[in-house]
Structures are given as structure tokens and as C-alpha cells.
Amino acid sequence: MRTYEVRTYGCQMNVHDSERLRGLLEDAGYVRAPEGDEADVVVFNTCAVRENADNKLYGNLGHLAPVKARKPGMQIAVGGCLAQKDKASITRKAPWVDVVFGTHNIGSLPVLLERARIEQESQVEILESLEVFPSTLPTRRESPYSAWVSVSVGCNNTCTFCIVPALRGREKDRRPGEILSEVEALVGEGVLEVTLLGQNVNSYGVEFGDRYAFSKLLRACGEIDGLERVRFTSPHPRDFTADVIEAMAETPNVMPSLHMPLQSGSDTVLKAMRRSYRRDRYLKIIEDVRAAMPDAAITTDIIVGFPGETEEDFQGTLDVVRQARFAGAFTFQYSKRPGTPAESMTDQVPRDVVQERYERLVALQDDMAWAENKQIVGRSVEVLVAEGEGRKDAATHRLSGRAADNRLVHFAVPEGAETPRPGDMATVEVTYAAPHHLVADVFGAVRRTRAGDAWERAQGAPAPSPGSAPGVMLGMPTIGAQPMEPAVGGCQAG
């Protein structure tokens, strides 16, 4: 059987699309290549948000050229946002690429691979509108206990820095019944936690004219027996309304965590970004969320050095960071993206100025997150045990997972105590706080779950992916420059 590898860059939507790509390939008879092996088919699911996306892709394609030359029958496919943007130029720059497909036709991948193999020439197929809603395609999920569920694709916003709406198209909403049926099916498979996905989740319903559709959806998720945790990302401050806050506070399985992109704390910059809210509106949302859910952990996205940003504008961002007390943030240095209005704006901020501001922002946000995390010390938290979240767990003899508020917790299991499985729930007491994680060396109890049972069954099942990578992490953003790898803070369309 032919083997495959999918390499994912960018936001949660890309991570979820890659689950569909794996499902399509396995449905077509491919099996995942063991880790370290050279796959017969390598698929790049790309991102176009950051400036180095192009260099990253073409660098990786360059490394694969000699591999393909010595491996007869090997195929390389490029999909995702960068493929949608660059189209046929990919095969001009890298003629050894066999397939290029866009964000609107990921379901075409197996057919395009077969056509390229038969015709012995590259296949480029980029559609300008959605062909099939991705959630109707087969899926190969990475986690038996957590799952992504798309509520919409595309975006109707026109932020001047963001290219995503041009690549993903206008917002297309799924019907509530379809979403809830998928969630119920996932719970039936053992899933305890779902994250509702959209470029702008709280504008969900715009296509069928129901401005309360998203809050209704959250409440409906609360009625699903066996679903313990519901999260969503990413909302837009413009569309974040009181009914959503009420639904979060009143629905027990909707978690007290919120990722709310800020982008800038300056009204002048927000206007230039074409963000349809101002700092006072943003801070009022944070205030209302905390009034309804005092222990909510709030995370954000921030761009430093947008064209025309002055020191006074930047100080406005620092001021909002102090007032909002974010538990974490994705912080970005502004980079030009071809095809966006911001690319041609005058008053581009010098790189050394951007870097210096960026470092000040990261230092302040670290301090704020650390102060927030210290308040958790001494509290008992219930952790959904994860696989692959704690990179140093083997060395520290700890396990890792997420608390209800989405904070990452590393915890110790005493000798002789029952060791929880990924998907089980562990009650622990937090003993130490760092800016980006908590440590809990006081162990309470383990609650075995259906999700843990599902994980255990998966370990004993014949695996089509003997070299599978760690499970998808549904964690909150971390501070600092974001690598081109699966991320959780969403693209800058948020």
C-alpha cells in the first residue's frame, strides 16, 4: 500500500482540514507513513498569513526534490491558503510538484493524485468557491477524546492586513442540525470535548438570518449527554453580543475560556486595520465576560508595527494588555501580505522599531500571564489528560492536560496511584505557576472516562499509522513569535 504524510501549517482551520485530507487518503487506500520513513505521497497544507509562508514552503519543497528524484513514484501535493493564492506559480517555481489544490476543493486530492500519476504531469485545480462543505468528507482524527467541529467557513470581514477572506471566500454557515448531529456522533465515539470552529464563529447564522444562532448553538450543545467540554474559536469583537456571554455562563459544559482577538489597543490603528470596534468596546466585552464568569481565562491576538503605528498607539496596546489581564496571547510582528490594502500603506514602521516594541509587549504579557496564573496556585482543578502536550513529561515524570479554563497543567502521579489515560479526568492541586503553564504536584483522584476507554482501544487496534504524531492539541495560545506549525490562536482574520 502507498504511504502518505500530511504536513500542516497555520491555524486550527488548517489542522481540521488536514484531518479531512488524512481521511480522504485513507478512504482511498493510503496508509500513514511511519515516523522517519519517506512517504510515497507528501501533502503540504499551507498557510498564507505570515510573510515567511512562501519561503517556508519553497524551502521544504527544495529539500524534497532530491528525495523524489531517487524515489520512483513519489508524489508531492500542495494545498491550503498559499496554494489558493499562488495557484499555478507553485509548479513554475517547483516543477517537481505533482498536485496543487485550493481551500475550496480539498475533496479532490485523491482524484488529482491519481490523474497526475496516470498522465505523468502536474495537476492544478483551484476553485473560486466552495465545492463541498469540508465536514461532509471522511475524517482521520488525531485524538479520540477531543475534536474540531466546523460551524462555518470563510469570512465576511475586510481587515486591511488579512488575506484569508480572499482565499477562504465569504462566510458559509452549516445548518444547526448538521452541526449537532456531528457532535452527537463524535460523543458516541467517546469524544468528551469539541471546539466549534469558524473564521468568525459569533457571526454564525448570518447566512440564514438568525443573529442569535451561535448562542442557541452553544445552549444546544449543553443538551448533549456525555459532552463535557465545549470551546469555540475565534470570535470577532464586533459580533460578540450579550446573548453569547449569557449562553457561556449558563451552559455548564461551555468552558470558561475565551479567545478574543484584540490586534491593537489604539483606535487610530484599529480604524486603519478596518476593525469595526474600538478599545472601549473591546474592554467592555472583557468586563462583561468576567462579570458573568469571574474565573474565565481570556486570550488574544495582537499585531505590533502595523503601518502608521506610533509610540502613542503602541502604548495604547500596552495599556489594554494591563487592563484586560490576558492569560495568554499570540503576538505578531506585522508583515506585508500581497493582495491586502495594508501592503501599499505609507508609513511602514521600521523593522528595528517593530522588534523593540514587540519585545516590550512580550515582556509585559509574560508578566501579566504569570500574575494571573499565580492566582491559581492552591486551587484544585480538573484536567483532561492529553497525549503529546507536555514535551518534557518523560524527563519530569509528569503527565499533562488542560484545565477547564484551557490552562496547560503538568501534574505528577504518586507512585502506587492509578495512572490516568489520555482522555481521563484527573483532579489535582496547583502548586506552581509559570507564565505559560501550571504545575500540580498534589494529586487528587482519577475519573476514568469513555474517552479514556476509546484511547485505550485505539492503542490495541491495528493502526494504519504506526508512526503517528502526537494528538492535535486544543490548547490556548502561547506568547511570542509563532512558528509555522499547527497553532491554536486562529489566523489573523479573527
Secondary structure, 3 states (H helix, E strand, C coil): CCEEEEEECECHHHHHHHHHHHHHHHHCCCEECCCCCCCCEEEEEECCCCCCHHHHHHHHHHHHHHHHHHCCCCEEEEEEHHHHHHCCHHHHHCCCCCEEECCCCHHHHHHHHHHHHHHCCCEEECCCCCCCCHHHCCCCCCCCCEEEEECEECCCCCCCCCCHHHHHCCCEECCHHHHHHHHHHHHHCCCCEEEEECCCHHHCCHHHCCCCHHHHHHHHHCCCCCCCEEEEECCCHHHCCHHHHHHHHHCCCECCEEECCCECCCHHHHHHHCCCCCHHHHHHHHHHHHHHCCCCEEEEEEEECCCCCCHHHHHHHHHHHHHHCCCEEEEEECCCCCCCHHHHCCCCCCHHHHHHHHHHHHHHHHHHHHHHHHCCCCCEEEEEECCCCCCCHHHHCEEEEECCCCCEEEEECCCCCCCCCCCCEEEEECCEECCCCEEECEEEEEECCHHHHHHHHHHHCCCCCCCCCCCCCCCCCCCCCCCCCECCCCCCCC
